[in-house]
Amino acid sequence: MDRLDAMQAFVAVADQQGFAPAARKLGVSPSAVTRLIAALEERLGARLLQRTTRQVTLTDAGARYLERARRILSDVEEAEDAVEGERTRPEGRLVISAPVGFGRLHVSPVVTAYLKRYGGVGVDLRLTDRTINLVEDGVDVAVRIGHLPDSTLVARHVGEMRRIVVASPGYLKARGEPRRPADIADHDTIQFGAMAAGPDWRFVEDGREIRIASTPRFASNSSDAAIQYAEQDGGLTRVMAYQAAESLKAGRLQIVLAAFEEPAMPIHIVYPTTRLLSAKVRTFIDLVTEITDWHFG
Protein backbone atom coordinates (compact mmCIF):
# COMPACT_ATOMS: atom_id res chain seq x y z
CA MET A 1 0.00 0.00 0.00
CA ASP A 2 1.23 3.46 -0.90
CA ARG A 3 0.43 5.54 2.16
CA LEU A 4 0.09 8.80 0.23
CA ASP A 5 -2.35 7.18 -2.23
CA ALA A 6 -4.32 5.82 0.72
CA MET A 7 -4.38 9.25 2.40
CA GLN A 8 -5.58 10.87 -0.82
CA ALA A 9 -8.33 8.27 -1.14
CA PHE A 10 -9.40 8.80 2.48
CA VAL A 11 -9.50 12.60 2.13
CA ALA A 12 -11.45 12.28 -1.14
CA VAL A 13 -14.05 9.99 0.50
CA ALA A 14 -14.41 12.40 3.41
CA ASP A 15 -14.77 15.41 1.10
CA GLN A 16 -17.12 13.71 -1.38
CA GLN A 17 -19.03 11.81 1.32
CA GLY A 18 -18.93 8.58 -0.57
CA PHE A 19 -16.72 6.00 -2.26
CA ALA A 20 -18.21 6.33 -5.74
CA PRO A 21 -17.86 10.12 -6.02
CA ALA A 22 -14.35 9.91 -4.50
CA ALA A 23 -13.41 7.32 -7.14
CA ARG A 24 -14.67 9.60 -9.90
CA LYS A 25 -12.61 12.49 -8.54
CA LEU A 26 -9.46 10.37 -8.34
CA GLY A 27 -10.03 8.66 -11.69
CA VAL A 28 -9.99 5.13 -10.27
CA SER A 29 -12.58 2.45 -9.61
CA PRO A 30 -14.71 2.40 -6.42
CA SER A 31 -13.22 -0.98 -5.55
CA ALA A 32 -9.72 0.51 -5.69
CA VAL A 33 -10.76 3.23 -3.24
CA THR A 34 -12.34 0.60 -0.97
CA ARG A 35 -9.11 -1.43 -0.96
CA LEU A 36 -6.97 1.62 -0.13
CA ILE A 37 -9.19 2.65 2.77
CA ALA A 38 -9.31 -0.90 4.13
CA ALA A 39 -5.52 -1.20 3.95
CA LEU A 40 -5.10 2.17 5.66
CA GLU A 41 -7.48 1.22 8.50
CA GLU A 42 -5.70 -2.10 8.91
CA ARG A 43 -2.31 -0.39 9.09
CA LEU A 44 -3.57 2.14 11.66
CA GLY A 45 -5.53 -0.43 13.62
CA ALA A 46 -8.55 1.89 13.76
CA ARG A 47 -11.76 2.43 11.85
CA LEU A 48 -11.77 5.79 10.11
CA LEU A 49 -15.16 5.68 8.38
CA GLN A 50 -18.63 4.48 9.29
CA ARG A 51 -20.33 2.97 6.23
CA THR A 52 -24.05 2.50 5.77
CA THR A 53 -26.10 1.91 2.66
CA ARG A 54 -27.04 5.58 2.59
CA GLN A 55 -23.98 7.50 3.76
CA VAL A 56 -20.34 7.50 4.87
CA THR A 57 -19.37 9.39 8.01
CA LEU A 58 -16.14 9.92 9.93
CA THR A 59 -15.42 8.19 13.20
CA ASP A 60 -13.78 10.17 15.98
CA ALA A 61 -10.41 8.66 14.99
CA GLY A 62 -11.19 9.45 11.34
CA ALA A 63 -11.89 13.09 12.12
CA ARG A 64 -8.59 13.45 13.94
CA TYR A 65 -6.70 11.60 11.18
CA LEU A 66 -8.34 13.71 8.47
CA GLU A 67 -6.86 16.92 9.86
CA ARG A 68 -3.35 15.47 9.91
CA ALA A 69 -3.73 13.80 6.50
CA ARG A 70 -4.74 17.12 4.92
CA ARG A 71 -1.66 18.78 6.41
CA ILE A 72 0.68 16.02 5.17
CA LEU A 73 -0.77 16.06 1.65
CA SER A 74 -0.51 19.84 1.57
CA ASP A 75 3.16 19.67 2.59
CA VAL A 76 3.85 17.07 -0.11
CA GLU A 77 2.15 19.21 -2.76
CA GLU A 78 4.11 22.27 -1.64
CA ALA A 79 7.39 20.34 -1.82
CA GLU A 80 6.59 19.06 -5.31
CA ASP A 81 5.61 22.54 -6.47
CA ALA A 82 8.92 23.89 -5.14
CA VAL A 83 10.94 21.30 -7.05
CA GLU A 84 8.88 21.83 -10.19
CA GLY A 85 9.41 25.57 -9.85
CA GLU A 86 13.17 25.06 -9.58
CA ARG A 87 13.06 23.14 -12.87
CA THR A 88 11.17 25.93 -14.63
CA ARG A 89 12.37 29.08 -12.79
CA PRO A 90 16.01 29.66 -11.81
CA GLU A 91 16.11 29.56 -8.02
CA GLY A 92 18.47 28.56 -5.23
CA ARG A 93 22.26 28.48 -5.34
CA LEU A 94 24.31 27.67 -8.44
CA VAL A 95 27.80 26.26 -7.82
CA ILE A 96 30.20 26.71 -10.77
CA SER A 97 33.77 25.45 -11.15
CA ALA A 98 36.26 26.86 -13.67
CA PRO A 99 40.04 27.06 -14.25
CA VAL A 100 41.63 29.94 -12.32
CA GLY A 101 42.78 32.19 -15.15
CA PHE A 102 39.96 31.46 -17.56
CA GLY A 103 37.44 31.74 -14.77
CA ARG A 104 38.73 35.13 -13.69
CA LEU A 105 38.79 36.60 -17.21
CA HIS A 106 35.87 34.90 -18.95
CA VAL A 107 33.57 33.03 -16.56
CA SER A 108 33.34 35.75 -13.92
CA PRO A 109 31.79 38.28 -16.36
CA VAL A 110 29.15 35.69 -17.28
CA VAL A 111 28.37 35.19 -13.59
CA THR A 112 27.93 38.96 -13.18
CA ALA A 113 25.47 39.05 -16.09
CA TYR A 114 23.69 35.96 -14.74
CA LEU A 115 23.18 37.47 -11.30
CA LYS A 116 21.77 40.65 -12.83
CA ARG A 117 19.34 38.69 -14.99
CA TYR A 118 18.18 36.10 -12.44
CA GLY A 119 17.50 37.69 -9.07
CA GLY A 120 16.33 34.45 -7.47
CA VAL A 121 19.70 32.71 -7.80
CA GLY A 122 22.90 32.99 -5.78
CA VAL A 123 26.20 31.85 -7.31
CA ASP A 124 29.27 30.21 -5.79
CA LEU A 125 32.13 30.48 -8.31
CA ARG A 126 35.02 28.15 -7.43
CA LEU A 127 38.23 28.75 -9.37
CA THR A 128 40.68 25.86 -9.41
CA ASP A 129 43.00 24.22 -11.92
CA ARG A 130 42.36 20.87 -10.24
CA THR A 131 39.88 18.51 -11.92
CA ILE A 132 37.23 18.01 -9.29
CA ASN A 133 34.47 15.45 -8.87
CA LEU A 134 31.28 17.42 -9.45
CA VAL A 135 29.02 15.14 -7.43
CA GLU A 136 31.37 14.71 -4.46
CA ASP A 137 32.18 18.43 -4.31
CA GLY A 138 28.59 19.58 -4.75
CA VAL A 139 29.24 21.41 -8.04
CA ASP A 140 26.33 21.98 -10.42
CA VAL A 141 28.30 22.87 -13.54
CA ALA A 142 31.97 23.17 -14.56
CA VAL A 143 33.90 24.82 -17.38
CA ARG A 144 36.73 22.63 -18.64
CA ILE A 145 39.40 23.19 -21.27
CA GLY A 146 40.86 20.18 -23.06
CA HIS A 147 39.77 16.75 -24.19
CA LEU A 148 37.47 15.06 -21.72
CA PRO A 149 38.02 11.52 -20.46
CA ASP A 150 35.13 9.09 -20.71
CA SER A 151 32.76 9.72 -17.82
CA THR A 152 29.12 9.89 -16.83
CA LEU A 153 29.18 13.68 -17.19
CA VAL A 154 27.19 15.42 -19.89
CA ALA A 155 29.28 17.84 -21.96
CA ARG A 156 28.18 20.87 -23.98
CA HIS A 157 30.78 22.16 -26.46
CA VAL A 158 31.01 25.96 -26.16
CA GLY A 159 34.35 26.88 -27.76
CA GLU A 160 37.95 26.06 -28.65
CA MET A 161 41.33 27.09 -27.31
CA ARG A 162 44.70 27.30 -29.08
CA ARG A 163 48.05 26.76 -27.45
CA ILE A 164 50.34 29.42 -28.91
CA VAL A 165 54.00 30.40 -28.80
CA VAL A 166 54.54 34.14 -28.36
CA ALA A 167 57.38 36.58 -27.98
CA SER A 168 57.83 40.34 -27.91
CA PRO A 169 58.61 42.25 -31.13
CA GLY A 170 61.80 43.52 -29.47
CA TYR A 171 63.02 39.99 -28.69
CA LEU A 172 62.23 38.75 -32.21
CA LYS A 173 64.01 41.73 -33.76
CA ALA A 174 67.12 41.00 -31.69
CA ARG A 175 67.14 37.19 -31.96
CA GLY A 176 65.19 36.48 -35.12
CA GLU A 177 61.87 34.65 -35.53
CA PRO A 178 61.91 30.84 -35.31
CA ARG A 179 60.69 29.29 -38.57
CA ARG A 180 60.43 25.66 -37.45
CA PRO A 181 59.95 24.04 -34.03
CA ALA A 182 63.58 22.85 -34.03
CA ASP A 183 64.70 26.51 -34.06
CA ILE A 184 63.53 26.84 -30.45
CA ALA A 185 66.85 25.34 -29.37
CA ASP A 186 68.52 28.62 -30.41
CA HIS A 187 66.20 30.77 -28.29
CA ASP A 188 65.60 31.70 -24.68
CA THR A 189 62.37 30.15 -23.43
CA ILE A 190 59.96 30.87 -20.65
CA GLN A 191 58.09 27.90 -19.18
CA PHE A 192 54.56 28.27 -17.89
CA GLY A 193 54.36 25.22 -15.64
CA ALA A 194 50.60 24.63 -15.82
CA MET A 195 50.74 24.03 -19.56
CA ALA A 196 52.13 20.50 -19.35
CA ALA A 197 53.41 17.91 -16.94
CA GLY A 198 56.88 18.01 -18.55
CA PRO A 199 59.11 20.70 -20.14
CA ASP A 200 58.66 19.51 -23.75
CA TRP A 201 56.73 21.71 -26.16
CA ARG A 202 54.53 19.78 -28.58
CA PHE A 203 53.90 20.69 -32.21
CA VAL A 204 52.63 19.10 -35.41
CA GLU A 205 55.06 18.97 -38.33
CA ASP A 206 54.51 17.09 -41.60
CA GLY A 207 51.41 15.48 -40.11
CA ARG A 208 53.06 14.02 -37.04
CA GLU A 209 53.45 15.16 -33.46
CA ILE A 210 56.92 16.27 -32.42
CA ARG A 211 58.24 17.23 -29.01
CA ILE A 212 60.83 19.93 -28.53
CA ALA A 213 62.84 19.83 -25.31
CA SER A 214 63.17 23.21 -23.62
CA THR A 215 65.48 24.37 -20.85
CA PRO A 216 63.82 27.62 -19.77
CA ARG A 217 65.68 30.62 -18.47
CA PHE A 218 62.57 31.47 -16.49
CA ALA A 219 59.79 29.17 -15.27
CA SER A 220 56.64 29.97 -13.36
CA ASN A 221 53.30 28.41 -12.49
CA SER A 222 51.76 31.82 -13.22
CA SER A 223 50.79 32.65 -16.79
CA ASP A 224 50.76 36.34 -15.85
CA ALA A 225 54.40 36.17 -14.74
CA ALA A 226 55.45 34.24 -17.85
CA ILE A 227 53.68 36.69 -20.17
CA GLN A 228 55.03 39.72 -18.33
CA TYR A 229 58.60 38.46 -18.70
CA ALA A 230 58.00 37.71 -22.39
CA GLU A 231 56.76 41.28 -22.87
CA GLN A 232 60.09 42.48 -21.44
CA ASP A 233 61.99 40.72 -24.27
CA GLY A 234 62.62 37.65 -22.08
CA GLY A 235 62.12 35.03 -24.81
CA LEU A 236 59.54 32.63 -26.23
CA THR A 237 56.71 31.32 -24.07
CA ARG A 238 53.90 28.85 -24.79
CA VAL A 239 50.52 29.68 -23.28
CA MET A 240 46.83 29.38 -23.99
CA ALA A 241 45.48 31.93 -26.45
CA TYR A 242 43.17 33.67 -23.96
CA GLN A 243 46.08 34.25 -21.56
CA ALA A 244 47.96 36.34 -24.11
CA ALA A 245 44.94 37.89 -25.87
CA GLU A 246 45.32 41.35 -24.31
CA SER A 247 49.06 41.48 -24.96
CA LEU A 248 48.58 40.38 -28.57
CA LYS A 249 45.89 42.99 -29.15
CA ALA A 250 48.12 45.72 -27.71
CA GLY A 251 51.09 44.60 -29.82
CA ARG A 252 53.27 43.74 -26.84
CA LEU A 253 53.52 40.13 -28.04
CA GLN A 254 53.15 38.37 -31.36
CA ILE A 255 52.53 34.74 -32.32
CA VAL A 256 55.25 32.59 -33.87
CA LEU A 257 55.20 29.03 -35.25
CA ALA A 258 51.43 29.23 -35.83
CA ALA A 259 51.64 26.75 -38.72
CA PHE A 260 52.94 24.06 -36.35
CA GLU A 261 50.41 24.38 -33.54
CA GLU A 262 48.54 21.35 -32.23
CA PRO A 263 44.80 21.28 -33.00
CA ALA A 264 42.81 23.62 -30.78
CA MET A 265 41.49 22.12 -27.54
CA PRO A 266 37.73 22.06 -26.96
CA ILE A 267 36.05 24.08 -24.22
CA HIS A 268 33.11 22.31 -22.62
CA ILE A 269 30.55 22.99 -19.96
CA VAL A 270 29.97 19.76 -18.07
CA TYR A 271 27.29 18.74 -15.60
CA PRO A 272 26.25 15.46 -13.99
CA THR A 273 23.10 14.58 -15.98
CA THR A 274 20.44 15.82 -18.39
CA ARG A 275 17.68 14.12 -16.42
CA LEU A 276 15.51 16.74 -14.73
CA LEU A 277 18.07 19.44 -15.54
CA SER A 278 17.46 22.35 -13.18
CA ALA A 279 16.55 25.75 -14.57
CA LYS A 280 19.55 27.39 -12.91
CA VAL A 281 21.99 25.13 -14.83
CA ARG A 282 20.07 25.35 -18.08
CA THR A 283 19.86 29.14 -17.99
CA PHE A 284 23.58 29.47 -17.17
CA ILE A 285 24.51 27.36 -20.20
CA ASP A 286 22.10 29.34 -22.38
CA LEU A 287 23.65 32.61 -21.19
CA VAL A 288 27.18 31.39 -21.99
CA THR A 289 26.15 30.61 -25.57
CA GLU A 290 24.24 33.90 -25.84
CA ILE A 291 26.81 36.45 -24.66
CA THR A 292 30.27 34.86 -25.00
CA ASP A 293 32.67 34.05 -27.80
CA TRP A 294 34.92 31.35 -26.42
CA HIS A 295 36.25 30.33 -29.84
CA PHE A 296 39.94 31.05 -29.42
CA GLY A 297 40.88 28.80 -32.34
N, C-alpha and C positions, 0 to 999 in steps of 0.2 A: 504493500500500500504506500502510495506517495502521500505523505502527510499534508503537503500543501494542496494537492488535488482534493483530498478529503475535507480539508478546512473550507475550500472554495465551494464544494458541494453542500456542506452544512450551512454555510452562510447564505447560499442561494436558496436552500429549502426554507430557512427562517425568513428570508426577505419575501419570497414568493408564496409562502404559506402552503407549500405542497411540493410533492416530488415531481409530478408531471410538468408543472410550469418551471421548476428549477432546471429540469432536464432540457427543456426547450431553450432556456436562457444560456445554458452551458454548451448546447449543441451535442448532447450525448443522449443515450437512451435512459428512460426511467429506471430500468433495472441496474444500469451502471451507477446511477446516483444512490440507489438503495444499497448496493454492495459497498460503496465508499462509506456511507454513513454507518452501516453495520460494522465495518472493519474499524472505523474510528471509535465507535462506542466500545467495541471489544478491547481495543488498545487502551482506552482510558479507564475501562472497568466501570463505566457509568452510562446510564441512559440519558441521552441528550434531548430526545424528541418523544412526545406522546402521539401515537398514531391512532386515529379512528377512521371509520369509513367516510367521515364527512370533513375532517380537518386534521391538521398537524399543528401541535403546540409545543412550546419549549418547556422542558422540566426546569427545576431550579438550577440544577447543574448545567443544563444547556444554556440558560440565560447568562450565567457567569462565564461559561466558555465562549459564548458568542462575542462578548465584549473583547476578550483577549484575542480571539481569532481574527476579528476585524482589524485590531491593532497590528497583529503580525502580518496579515496580508497587505495592509497599507504600507508597512515598512519594506516589505519585499518589493512592492510596486515602485516605491520611491527609489530603492536601490537600483532596480532595473532601469528606471528612467534616467538615473544619474549616469549609469554606464552607457546607455544609449546616447545620452547627450554628449558624453565625452567622445563618442565615435563620430558624431555629426558636428559638434561645436568644439573648437580648440579650448580646452580647459585644463587646469592642473599645472604640473611642473614638467618641463621638457629638459631632459639631460642629454647634452650633446658632447661628443668627444671629437677632437681634431688634433693634427700635428701642431706643434708649438708655433713655428713660424707662419705656416699657412693659416692656422687658426687666427693668429693675431692680425694678419693682413687682410684675409679674405673671408673667413667665417664670422669673425666678430662683427663686421658691418652688416652681414645678413641677420645676425641675432638682433642688432639694434633696430633694423627695419621690421623684423618679426614682432618684437615687443611693442613697437608703435602701432602695428596693425592689429594685433590680437591682445587686447587688454586683459583677457581672462587667463592668460598663460604666464607663468614664471619660467625663466630659463637658467639652467646651471651649465655653463660652458667649461669643460675640462680640457685643458691643453696639455698634451703629452705626446712624446715621440714613441712611447711604448705601445705595442699592440695589446689592447686590453680585451678581456672577455666581457662582451656587452651584458650578458645575462647576469653573470656573477657580480659585476660592478654596478649593476642597476642603471645602465646607459640605454637610452631609447634609440639613439641614432648616432652614427659615427661617420666622419669624413676620412677616407683613406686614399693614399696615393701609392700606386704600384699595383702589380698583379696580385690578385687575391688567391690564397690557397682554397682548396675545396672545403666547404663548410656548410652549415645549415643556415647561414645568414643569407638574406635577400639583398642583392646589390643593384643599385640604380646608377648607370653610367652618366656622369655629369660633366666630364671634361677630360683633357689630356695634359700631360706635363713633360716638357723636354728636359733632359740633362744637357747642359751647355758648358763649353770652355770659354772663359772670358779673360780679357786682360785690358789694361789701360792703353789708350793711344800712345801715351808717352813711352811706356815699356816697349810696345811693338815697334815704335820708331827707332828706339835705341837697340833692340835685340833682333828685330825682324819678326815677321809673322810665320808661325809654323804652317807648312803646307800639307804635311802628312802626320799621322799620329806618332811615327817614329821620331819626328823632329823634336818632340817634347824633351827628349834626353838632353838637348842643347839649351834648355831653358830652366829658369828658376820656377818652381811650382809652389803653390799654396794648397794645403790639404784641408778640406772641410771634412772632419771626421765622421759626421753623420751620413755622408753620402754612400759609404760602403764599409763592409767589415774589414777589408784590407786596403793597402795603399795603391793597388793597381787601378788605372783608369781604363775603362772598357770602351771600345769603338767597334764600328763595322767597316771593314775594308774589303773590297772585292767580294762582297757577299758573305763574308765570314767574320765572326767575332774575334777581335784581337785584344790583348791586354797589354798595357804599357806600364811598366814599373816606374814608380815616381818616388824620389827621395826629396820631400819638401823642405824648403828653407824655413817655412812657417806652417804650423798645423794648429787647428783649433776645432773645438766642437761647436763653435758659433759661426753660423753663416755670415752674420753681420761683421764679425771680426775679419773673416777671410776676405769678404768683399771690400771692406775698408782698406785692408792692406794692398789688395790688388789695385784699388783706385790710386794708391800712392806709388804706383809703378813697381809693386813688389813682385809681380810675375803672373803666371797663368794659374787660374783656379777653376775647378769644376763644381758647379752648383746647379740647383734646380732653377728653371727659367724665371719663376715668380720671385725668387730671392734676389735676382739681379735686375729685375724689370725697371725699377726706378733709375738705377745707375745707367742702364742701357739707354733709356729714354733721354736722360740728361747728357749723354755723350761721355760720361766718365769711364765707361767700359765699352768694349765691343766684342762680338762673338768671333771666335776662330774655330776652324775645323768643323764647321757646320755640316759639311758633306759626309762626315764620318760618324755622326752621332748615332747612338742606338735609337731604335723606334721609341716614340714618346710613350710614357707610362700612363695608364688610365687613372682617372680620378673617379672614385665611386662614393656614393652614400650607401651605407649598409645599415640594416636593421634586422632584428631577430626573425620576423615572420610577416607575411602579408595577410594572415588570417586575422580578421577583426582589427585591421590597422587603425590606430587611434587617429582622431582628427588632428591632434597636435603634431604628430609625425608627418602625416600626409601634407598638411599645410606648410610645414617647414621645407619639405622636399619641393613642393610646388613653387615656393618663394625662391629657392635656390635657382631653379630653372628659369624663373621669370626675370630676376634682376641681376644675375651674374653672368659673366663670361669666363668660365674656367678652362677655356681651350688654349693652353699655352704651347700648343704644338706647332 
